Amino acid sequence: MPFAALSSQETKPEGISRAIPEGATPEEIVRLSTQVRPSYRQIDYQQREMLGFIHIGMNTFTGQEWGTGKESPAIFNPDELDAEEWVRTFKEAGITGVILVAKHHDGFCVWPSRYTEHTVAHSPWRSGKGDLVKEVSEACRKYGMKLCLYLSPWDMHESTYGTDAYNEFYIHQLEELLTNYGPVYLLWFDGAGTQEEVSGKNMPFQWERIFRRARELQPDVLLSGNAPDVRWVGNEKGKGRATEWSVQGINETTDWFGSLKDYDHSLQDLGSLADLQSKKRLVWYPSRGGLPLRKGWFYHPADDLSIKSLSYLVDSYFSTVGQNSNLLPNLSPDPSGKIPQKDAERLIEFGRIIRDMKTTDYAKGATAIPIGGWENCRTDALTDGSPFTSWNTVEGQVQATVEIQLKEESTFNVVLLQENIRDFGQRVERFAVDAWMEGDWKMIAEGTTIGFRRMLRLSTPVTANKLRIRFLNARLSVSLGNVSCFRLEDVPEENESLPAIALRDVGIRVSLQGIRGKHMRNLTDGDLATMWSGRLCGEKPAFVFTLSQKAPFNGIRYSPGSLPKGHVERYAVYASDDGKVWGEPLVTGRFGNIENNPVEQRIYLPRTEKRFVKLEVLKTVADTKVIEIAELALVND
Ligand code: FUL
């Protein structure tokens, strides 16, 4: 798919947003929503489909997903790190840019920031002379890849975090990143910890000032995350929405918004008319979904056997990229700095499957025949591969049909539809696709929104020489920019994730203390599909493992349930010989990022031999009383 040549437009159009006047009727809101447009940055970004993520930092060396800010830079030493190898891996996978975590929530900087001691300059890596942002930026330049940087707003190490002064500190760091390493394509302002409930601090972020400074230094930079250009799709599983609007409603009055109020990223109907009616402003705000190839974002050896399968990656591609979103696959270098070979191979193979799919567009050069209400019907506009040459219907005409006469009979299993978002915004609300088979039209797919890109993956390949697209409803009028047909190869179904392995040859009973619960068997039956649910009701709520005999163990595995917030967040683990005297905890900790990425968690314990083990719940996500657990196991592995 060719990128829109920005230079051919001569100017770089900024986006268009619209205020919703008080008392606006649904018709007025619909009309206003069709006037909203993406900026040139967003158009470029939406065309890119995917950017690669790289997470390496303190957590790589401590086995955590979120650190504490108290880690010592002395543990950071990825001595075999080769940034070119990382960048080449993404490039081979067909990805055009890399997002490097320059600073994660623990505050450790992988470049030698002048504003804190908590950096690579105080680590043994490259004898304290290393600069990972520089190495990655040079590798990106060499391979023609876009450099993107993640500067976590939440900083657990910096003492000014929670005060006005932190804005200064944060802007200084941003200035370092935007002035020393060449063009930065995207800045990532992660939302985690910017809320008081999570970080324990009410940080008065001056978002507008932060964003304006970034743009002053680099006018082309995209602001993603807790920021106005690109939003979070609402999960970290690489899952998109079947109905995905890039036109979104917000309650903020500025276009430089950081934290959004009254905006729930997890809702399925974001951008629907019902949702827009409760909002004050309409903005172009496309989504993106992250996808760690492993369970978490950072490398943990225990996850070596549970890398996402090829079919999972391909499904995620269609769920996000195929549904008007973008996908960000993540690689996790190990403590040596190398990307584990299996992870690299998996990503490259996934990229090959997608690239091969796109090599032949069976609709390229086909003839399009308008039926009902269309304007600008240049015959090749819909099948020239570009979404920016398009047909549209007259205002008020929200139904229309187009027939696509392929050059020859072809077999395909993916149909790509694109609206011309640059010139018409997003409009289509419902459509169906038919193929001419055995002398008749047969419906092969249907859907709601299209937006920049909607890919319909058919369950079985279709052989036809004619397609028909019926637009059944739209906001004000229909616009269509491109139709393509592809053939996706069969992707083997596989699932490598292992069920939790409990202690062998030792009977273990789990009992509850200060918790009321149902379906105890579901907690330990080895089946992730059956849930235990319970309610915290007493002081020091805990799960107690009683072993039939004293036995060695070195960890606890915990697979959270499916309730959005019903997860354990902070814990302490105790061991005892008699189940009465518990002493000091073996460990205390936090399941970092469990709310947004509720995958199996692992508590590492010093190898211990006792008969009783207690997992005390110190805090749940959002302090909820109700929790749900798929599996809980004491392990020795
Ligand atoms: C989240 C963070 O909390 C995770 O650790 C990770 O960096 C992910 C990309 O964003 O919000």
Residues whose N, C-alpha, C, O or C-beta is under 5 A from the ligand:
A	BS01	FUL	E65 D190 A192 G290 W297 N593
